[in-house]
Amino acid sequence: MSDSLTDRVIDGIRAMILSGRLGPGDQLPVEADLAAELAVSRGPLREGVRALCQLGVLTSRRGAGTYVTGLTMAGLLEPLQQVADLQREASTAQLHQVRRVLEAEAAALAAMQVLAGASADALQQSLDDARTILREDPGDHEGLLAADLALHRGVAALAGNPVLAGFIDVLAGQTARSRLWRARVDAGVAERSVAEHAAVLAAISDGDPERARLRMSVHLLEQEDFLGP
């Protein structure tokens, strides 16, 4: 999926809100019409809408559509635009550095949520999916990447901060192609990644914030080392 097309969705919806065309409580146009207006396919449209939902700009109501929230003043959307601009200017390695910092903290926050009584059971499904693919079709790099993204998004959601989860979701999409490339050229990376995911999940499930932070940081440092400075 092209990152620039996802950016187009974010920018387009942002413009609709700032122009007053869409206001708090308004429903987004139906998916087909919005995709046609923004000249994107449904994949980038959904990625852009998901990022805005994570940031609290939009909210999705099951079976009822997606709506603009009451948090869409320019002061919230302007930082989002600045982040998108920085992403376009940054190198992939720089994006991964920021991703590591944010995701390590998200893992620690997720572990704290478990300490407070939250469940990490939903994360196990993504790990099980990756293990199944490794066992049955280890050449399915796209499937493994999808399971990887699902686990990282699950950790970010469990952290309990939708703004942090939104930034992580956007960065995960921006860096997906480099991870897919690595999966094709770095022998054994999928097996190592699944083992590292298991270590992260174990630390979160044990409610150990410091260990969760360390495990996630070590996991993401592997990708940075692969990319180089």
DRENDREN-526532 format. One record per residue: x, y negated, z negated of N, C-alpha, C, CB in turn; residue in one letter. Coordinates in pm, whole numbers, padded with zeros to 5 digits, always signed. Last residue first. Glycine has a CB too. Layout:
BEGIN
XYZXYZXYZXYZA;...
***
This chain:
BEGIN
+02276-00331-00971+02259-00473-01008+02194-00553-00897+02394-00534-01043P;+02075-00027-00911+02199-00104-00922+02170-00249-00955+02279-00095-00793G;+01879+00164-00885+01875+00048-00795+02004-00029-00797+01761-00044-00832L;+01948+00340-01091+01943+00388-00953+01948+00272-00854+01816+00471-00930F;+01918+00182-01313+02051+00230-01280+02056+00279-01136+02092+00341-01375D;+01638+00147-01305+01727+00032-01288+01868+00076-01249+01733-00051-01418E;+01557+00408-01358+01524+00347-01229+01613+00226-01203+01375+00305-01226Q;+01655+00438-01618+01701+00527-01512+01674+00468-01375+01633+00664-01524E;+01510+00260-01771+01649+00226-01738+01704+00315-01628+01738+00236-01862L;+01275+00390-01825+01275+00290-01718+01416+00244-01681+01191+00170-01760L;+01359+00563-02037+01294+00614-01915+01305+00515-01799+01147+00646-01943H;+01446+00381-02228+01542+00475-02166+01486+00529-02035+01575+00591-02263V;+01199+00259-02289+01310+00181-02235+01412+00270-02166+01377+00102-02347S;+01054+00472-02395+01007+00407-02272+01120+00327-02209+00887+00316-02301M;+01209+00532-02622+01188+00633-02519+01143+00570-02387+01084+00735-02565R;+01192+00290-02769+01321+00339-02721+01303+00439-02607+01400+00404-02835L;+00915+00277-02827+00982+00168-02755+01113+00217-02692+01009+00050-02851R;+00887+00515-02971+00813+00496-02846+00878+00387-02761+00666+00461-02875A;+01044+00460-03193+01084+00568-03104+01013+00556-02970+01055+00705-03169R;+00897+00249-03302+01036+00228-03264+01083+00336-03167+01126+00227-03388E;+00633+00362-03351+00656+00250-03258+00800+00237-03211+00613+00122-03322P;+00488+00646-03382+00623+00599-03413+00661+00487-03316+00726+00717-03404D;+00267+00818-03363+00253+00687-03425+00386+00627-03465+00165+00696-03545G;+00277+01048-03223+00323+01056-03361+00308+00923-03435+00469+01100-03365D;+00205+00956-02975+00110+01042-03046+00147+01057-03193+00104+01178-02981S;+00441+00821-02906+00316+00746-02923+00218+00827-03007+00254+00709-02786I;+00618+01037-02890+00644+00929-02985+00518+00847-03011+00756+00838-02932A;+00498+01187-02684+00515+01246-02817+00536+01137-02922+00632+01344-02817A;+00518+01011-02468+00385+01046-02519+00394+01106-02660+00316+01145-02425L;+00796+01009-02433+00725+00885-02464+00590+00917-02529+00704+00799-02337V;+00836+01278-02367+00900+01222-02486+00833+01093-02529+01049+01197-02460A;+00691+01297-02129+00651+01380-02243+00711+01326-02373+00695+01526-02221A;+00842+01126-01970+00704+01090-02002+00656+01168-02124+00611+01116-01882H;+01072+01281-01950+01078+01154-02022+00938+01105-02059+01150+01047-01936E;+00973+01494-01798+01027+01520-01932+01034+01392-02014+01166+01583-01922A;+00906+01354-01566+00799+01419-01643+00848+01449-01785+00754+01550-01573V;+01163+01271-01486+01060+01172-01518+00948+01233-01603+01001+01112-01391S;+01290+01511-01430+01339+01426-01538+01233+01327-01583+01465+01351-01495R;+01136+01598-01211+01142+01679-01333+01189+01595-01451+01236+01800-01312E;+01188+01390-01031+01051+01415-01075+01050+01495-01205+00972+01489-00966A;+01462+01403-00979+01409+01287-01051+01269+01314-01105+01408+01165-00960V;+01575+01606-00831+01549+01631-00971+01486+01517-01046+01674+01666-01037G;+01744+01397-00604+01704+01532-00640+01685+01545-00791+01807+01635-00590A;+01648+01124-00456+01717+01157-00581+01668+01293-00631+01693+01047-00689D;+01488+01074-00236+01634+01084-00214+01711+01128-00339+01688+00951-00167V;+01220+01056-00305+01256+01127-00181+01406+01153-00170+01208+01049-00060R;+01211+00902-00530+01163+01040-00540+01206+01122-00419+01010+01042-00553A;+01292+00655-00427+01383+00730-00514+01342+00876-00523+01386+00668-00654R;+01058+00584-00289+01183+00606-00216+01281+00688-00300+01247+00471-00177W;+00888+00550-00504+00858+00653-00406+00983+00687-00324+00744+00607-00313L;+01009+00333-00627+01003+00460-00699+00972+00576-00604+00898+00453-00809R;+00972+00137-00438+01110+00175-00472+01112+00307-00546+01176+00066-00558S;+00693+00119-00436+00763+00169-00318+00905+00210-00348+00763+00064-00209R;+00622+00012-00688+00587+00151-00654+00669+00203-00537+00439+00162-00622A;+00647-00245-00774+00769-00164-00774+00743-00020-00730+00831-00164-00912T;+00395-00357-00767+00502-00423-00692+00625-00335-00678+00539-00554-00760Q;+00250-00194-00945+00220-00191-00803+00332-00250-00718+00093-00266-00776G;+00373-00270-01183+00377-00130-01142+00348-00117-00993+00278-00047-01223A;+00304-00540-01196+00444-00503-01176+00457-00358-01130+00524-00525-01304L;+00026-00513-01244+00074-00581-01124+00219-00542-01093+00062-00734-01142V;+00032-00379-01490-00034-00319-01375+00014-00382-01244-00186-00333-01387D;+00158-00563-01655+00222-00434-01630+00163-00369-01506+00206-00341-01752I;-00033-00766-01658+00099-00792-01603+00171-00661-01568+00183-00875-01702F;-00246-00623-01783-00259-00680-01649-00126-00707-01583-00338-00806-01655G;-00146-00562-02035-00179-00453-01943-00192-00503-01800-00308-00385-01986A;-00128-00822-02139-00007-00742-02121-00032-00629-02022+00042-00685-02257L;-00405-00872-02142-00315-00958-02064-00184-00884-02037-00287-01091-02139V;-00513-00677-02314-00547-00674-02171-00459-00764-02086-00690-00715-02152P;-00383-00485-02548-00369-00625-02506-00395-00632-02356-00227-00682-02542N;-00374-00218-02624-00481-00302-02676-00471-00449-02642-00487-00288-02820G;-00227+00004-02562-00161-00102-02640-00261-00203-02693-00056-00172-02556A;-00378+00150-02386-00382+00189-02527-00320+00082-02617-00311+00322-02548L;-00297+00031-02147-00435+00012-02194-00446+00044-02343-00533+00101-02114A;-00033+00121-02130-00060-00022-02139-00201-00049-02191-00040-00089-02001A;-00078+00396-02107-00003+00344-02221-00034+00196-02240+00149+00366-02201V;-00215+00397-01862-00280+00444-01983-00212+00395-02109-00286+00594-01983G;-00021+00311-01687-00137+00226-01709-00213+00266-01834-00231+00232-01587R;+00149+00531-01705+00197+00401-01749+00081+00304-01772+00294+00343-01645H;-00022+00733-01602+00029+00741-01738+00075+00605-01788+00144+00841-01746L;-00073+00640-01342-00185+00660-01435-00135+00666-01578-00262+00788-01400A;+00181+00643-01226+00113+00515-01246+00000+00528-01348+00057+00463-01112L;+00220+00924-01225+00311+00835-01298+00243+00702-01329+00440+00811-01216D;+00020+01006-01052+00016+01051-01192+00105+00965-01280+00059+01198-01202A;+00115+00879-00820-00017+00845-00873-00029+00886-01019-00128+00911-00789A;+00358+01012-00786+00358+00870-00815+00224+00826-00874+00389+00790-00688L;+00263+01267-00729+00343+01247-00849+00347+01099-00887+00485+01301-00829L;+00139+01215-00485+00061+01262-00598+00133+01242-00730+00026+01406-00581G;+00359+01140-00330+00252+01044-00354+00166+01084-00473+00166+01030-00229E;+00510+01375-00324+00564+01257-00393+00455+01155-00422+00674+01193-00310H;+00490+01678-00315+00381+01580-00310+00424+01454-00387+00248+01639-00369D;+00672+01875-00351+00699+01778-00245+00591+01671-00231+00714+01848-00115G;+00575+02053-00538+00673+01953-00583+00710+01850-00476+00798+02023-00628P;+00310+02196-00594+00351+02127-00471+00451+02017-00504+00228+02068-00398D;+00290+02335-00838+00221+02384-00720+00268+02321-00590+00076+02363-00735E;+00452+02210-01032+00446+02356-01025+00391+02404-00891+00359+02411-01138R;+00410+01940-00992+00546+01993-00990+00546+02144-00971+00619+01956-01118L;+00133+01932-01035+00188+01903-00902+00329+01958-00890+00188+01751-00875I;+00125+01992-01310+00058+02079-01214+00113+02057-01073-00094+02054-01215T;+00260+01773-01417+00316+01908-01433+00254+02006-01335+00295+01957-01576R;+00080+01569-01353+00215+01568-01297+00278+01707-01306+00303+01464-01369A;-00140+01646-01511-00153+01636-01365-00016+01641-01299-00226+01505-01325D;-00035+01621-01769-00073+01754-01720-00086+01754-01567-00205+01799-01784D;-00007+01342-01776+00111+01426-01789+00082+01567-01736+00159+01433-01935L;-00274+01270-01759-00180+01226-01655-00054+01310-01657-00145+01077-01673S;-00372+01384-01996-00422+01430-01867-00328+01391-01754-00561+01372-01841Q;-00256+01248-02208-00213+01384-02182-00256+01432-02045-00267+01478-02289Q;-00386+01010-02243-00258+01008-02174-00213+01148-02133-00153+00944-02262L;-00606+01070-02398-00628+01043-02256-00497+01043-02177-00698+00908-02238A;-00509+01093-02660-00542+01214-02585-00556+01189-02436-00670+01274-02639D;-00449+00908-02845-00365+00907-02725-00397+01025-02635-00217+00910-02763A;-00678+00715-03036-00638+00845-02983-00554+00827-02856-00761+00932-02953S;-00641+00507-03332-00675+00529-03191-00622+00665-03145-00616+00415-03102A;-00551+00459-03593-00663+00549-03573-00704+00574-03429-00778+00498-03644G;-00324+00320-03634-00447+00258-03684-00571+00342-03657-00465+00121-03623A;-00141+00472-03499-00130+00464-03645-00258+00410-03707-00011+00376-03685L;-00223+00402-03244-00245+00540-03291-00236+00545-03444-00142+00637-03229V;-00132+00141-03238-00276+00166-03228-00310+00306-03276-00324+00146-03084Q;+00140+00190-03245+00078+00122-03358-00073+00140-03357+00113-00027-03358M;+00172+00301-02993+00198+00384-03111+00136+00322-03236+00350+00404-03130A;+00117+00073-02841+00029+00190-02830+00047+00281-02951+00059+00267-02699A;+00335-00087-02909+00200-00129-02951+00102-00013-02944+00151-00245-02863L;+00537+00064-02784+00540+00043-02929+00402+00003-02980+00644-00064-02966A;+00454+00041-02518+00462+00173-02580+00463+00162-02732+00587+00249-02532A;+00482-00234-02480+00349-00174-02472+00347-00036-02537+00304-00164-02327A;+00758-00258-02494+00677-00318-02601+00536-00260-02599+00671-00470-02586E;+00820-00125-02259+00875-00076-02386+00794-00131-02502+01025-00116-02400A;+00693-00287-02071+00640-00152-02097+00697-00092-02224+00671-00062-01979E;+00843-00526-02077+00700-00526-02110+00650-00387-02147+00620-00580-01992L;+01102-00437-02006+01080-00513-02129+00933-00505-02172+01123-00660-02110V;+01052-00311-01757+01104-00235-01870+01077-00307-02002+01255-00211-01853R;+00964-00528-01598+00874-00416-01626+00922-00337-01747+00864-00324-01503R;+01199-00673-01583+01084-00730-01653+00985-00620-01691+01015-00837-01565V;+01349-00489-01433+01397-00534-01565+01282-00591-01646+01508-00638-01549Q;+01202-00468-01199+01212-00352-01287+01262-00392-01426+01305-00248-01225H;+01246-00721-01091+01111-00683-01130+01113-00565-01225+01026-00651-01006L;+01518-00696-01036+01473-00793-01136+01331-00762-01183+01480-00935-01078Q;+01513-00501-00834+01582-00473-00959+01537-00569-01069+01734-00482-00940A;+01380-00639-00630+01316-00523-00692+01380-00491-00826+01324-00402-00599T;+01406-00995-00680+01450-00869-00624+01378-00756-00694+01602-00854-00637S;+01155-01255-00644+01247-01172-00721+01290-01050-00642+01184-01130-00852A;+00961-01389-00502+01097-01440-00493+01199-01344-00556+01106-01575-00560E;+00725-01265-00562+00763-01272-00421+00908-01314-00405+00672-01369-00347R;+00717-01301-00836+00732-01167-00783+00776-01170-00638+00601-01090-00796Q;+00669-01574-00854+00798-01521-00900+00822-01382-00844+00803-01517-01053L;+00405-01580-00761+00511-01649-00687+00648-01595-00726+00505-01800-00713D;+00276-01436-00963+00274-01384-00826+00384-01449-00742+00136-01408-00760A;+00320-01610-01177+00378-01476-01180+00383-01418-01039+00298-01384-01273V;+00170-01829-01090+00314-01844-01108+00383-01709-01112+00343-01921-01235Q;-00086-01719-01096-00030-01759-00968+00122-01774-00979-00093-01891-00921Q;-00108-01683-01373-00115-01567-01285-00056-01600-01149-00260-01519-01269L;-00102-01948-01465+00010-01859-01493+00010-01735-01406+00008-01818-01638P;-00360-02023-01350-00235-02082-01302-00113-01997-01339-00219-02223-01359E;-00565-01896-01488-00531-01850-01353-00399-01906-01303-00641-01887-01258L;-00584-02030-01729-00554-01888-01729-00506-01843-01593-00677-01808-01771L;-00635-02294-01653-00523-02266-01742-00487-02120-01751-00552-02318-01878G;-00871-02288-01509-00744-02299-01436-00625-02265-01524-00727-02440-01379A;-01082-02034-01656-01041-02171-01636-00903-02175-01569-01039-02247-01770M;-01206-01789-01706-01144-01814-01577-01111-01960-01553-01233-01765-01469T;-01346-01651-01900-01208-01689-01929-01134-01736-01805-01134-01574-01991L;-01590-01539-01866-01589-01678-01911-01449-01730-01936-01670-01693-02037G;-01558-01343-01560-01577-01361-01704-01580-01510-01737-01465-01291-01783T;-01730-01229-01278-01635-01326-01330-01663-01344-01479-01643-01462-01254V;-01785-00878-01221-01830-01013-01250-01714-01100-01299-01942-01010-01355Y;-01883-00602-01023-01775-00673-01091-01811-00820-01102-01640-00655-01016T;-02143-00348-01070-02057-00439-00996-01951-00505-01083-02140-00545-00932G;-02290-00150-01191-02355-00281-01174-02267-00382-01101-02393-00338-01309A;-02162+00085-01244-02290+00093-01174-02355-00039-01146-02382+00174-01251G;-01991-00061-01505-02017+00064-01435-02159+00065-01375-01999+00183-01530R;-01857-00366-01453-01967-00300-01524-02009-00177-01444-02089-00398-01545R;-01557-00533-01495-01631-00436-01414-01735-00367-01500-01535-00333-01351S;-01458-00868-01495-01499-00753-01574-01583-00662-01487-01576-00796-01702T;-01181-01094-01450-01299-01024-01402-01334-00914-01501-01277-00967-01260L;-00988-01187-01623-01050-01282-01531-01180-01225-01476-00954-01317-01416V;-00849-01008-01773-00965-01068-01835-01033-01171-01747-00927-01131-01962G;-00644-00865-01667-00612-00997-01722-00731-01066-01787-00556-01084-01614L;-00777-00648-01566-00685-00627-01678-00650-00760-01745-00557-00558-01629Q;-00910-00770-01354-00988-00716-01466-00898-00698-01589-01054-00581-01428C;-00695-00827-01190-00770-00939-01246-00861-00893-01361-00854-01006-01138L;-00618-00565-01122-00524-00654-01192-00598-00769-01258-00419-00708-01094A;-00849-00479-00986-00808-00412-01110-00714-00502-01191-00738-00277-01079R;-00844-00644-00763-00954-00658-00858-00917-00594-00991-01083-00594-00801V;-00612-00543-00640-00619-00682-00682-00728-00705-00785-00642-00771-00563G;-00689-00277-00591-00572-00305-00673-00576-00449-00726-00443-00282-00592E;-00909-00314-00422-00930-00254-00554-00811-00280-00646-00955-00103-00540R;-00777-00425-00199-00886-00498-00267-00905-00444-00409-01019-00487-00186L;-00600-00223-00117-00547-00347-00176-00655-00428-00249-00484-00434-00067P;-00822-00037-00036-00716-00006-00130-00656-00129-00195-00607+00072-00060G;-00985-00148+00161-01040-00132+00026-00933-00100-00077-01145-00023+00026R;-00792-00392+00348-00866-00267+00333-00912-00253+00188-00778-00145+00375S;-00851-00741+00424-00773-00633+00365-00858-00507+00366-00726-00669+00220V;-00968-00997+00470-00892-00927+00575-00797-00823+00515-00813-01026+00659A;-01142-01122+00308-01001-01138+00274-00909-01067+00372-00976-01086+00135L;-01382-01042+00429-01351-01185+00416-01203-01208+00390-01434-01247+00304E;-01368-00764+00402-01370-00824+00536-01331-00972+00529-01510-00809+00600A;-01379-00738+00125-01263-00687+00198-01254-00750+00337-01269-00534+00210A;-01633-00844+00079-01516-00912+00024-01389-00867+00096-01504-00886-00127L;-01797-00654+00209-01798-00795+00253-01673-00868+00204-01924-00866+00202D;-01738-00421+00065-01715-00426+00209-01708-00569+00259-01825-00350+00282A;-01812-00490-00205-01674-00456-00169-01647-00471-00019-01644-00314-00212E;-02016-00782-00248-02000-00638-00236-01866-00607-00173-02116-00575-00152V;-01882-01061-00437-01951-01004-00321-01929-00853-00316-01901-01070-00191P;-01903-01061-00798-01824-01064-00675-01910-01014-00559-01695-00980-00688L;-02136-01250-00988-02092-01120-00938-02009-01139-00811-02213-01027-00912Q;-02086-01487-01252-02120-01456-01113-02064-01320-01072-02069-01565-01019D;-01986-01540-01502-02109-01462-01493-02150-01426-01352-02219-01536-01557G;-01834-01841-01409-01853-01742-01514-01988-01672-01501-01840-01807-01650P;-01839-01867-01043-01828-01919-01179-01849-01809-01281-01928-02030-01201G;-01728-01926-00718-01762-01825-00818-01742-01885-00956-01677-01696-00801L;-01684-02178-00612-01772-02086-00540-01818-01972-00631-01699-02029-00416R;-01500-02331-00736-01636-02335-00788-01732-02245-00715-01686-02474-00783G;-01239-02313-00676-01319-02401-00591-01461-02416-00642-01321-02349-00449S;-01150-02121-00854-01107-02259-00875-01187-02357-00790-00959-02272-00843L;-01271-01891-00741-01305-01936-00876-01271-02083-00895-01234-01851-00981I;-01154-01871-00489-01300-01876-00499-01344-01930-00636-01360-01737-00476M;-00885-01849-00560-00931-01969-00488-01083-01984-00497-00887-01963-00341A;-00888-01592-00678-00851-01709-00758-00902-01837-00692-00697-01717-00776R;-00942-01442-00455-01043-01450-00560-01016-01569-00651-01046-01319-00642I;-00700-01489-00313-00830-01522-00255-00939-01535-00361-00870-01417-00155G;-00495-01397-00480-00499-01538-00442-00637-01579-00391-00394-01567-00335D;-00567-01125-00490-00559-01204-00613-00570-01352-00581-00427-01176-00689I;-00549-01060-00214-00674-01043-00287-00676-01131-00411-00695-00894-00325V;-00280-01112-00164-00383-01187-00090-00517-01178-00161-00395-01134+00055R;-00156-00923-00324-00141-01064-00358-00249-01148-00289-00002-01115-00318D;-00224-00701-00170-00279-00713-00305-00270-00857-00352-00205-00619-00403T;-00069-00762+00051-00214-00757+00067-00284-00764-00069-00255-00629+00141L;+00186-00743-00049+00141-00873-00004-00011-00875+00015+00210-00911+00127S;+00217-00471-00100+00204-00560-00214+00148-00695-00171+00339-00579-00284D;+00054-00224+00083+00135-00345+00090+00109-00435-00029+00108-00421+00220S;+00085+00119+00000+00000+00000+00000+00088-00124+00000-00096-00001-00122M;
***
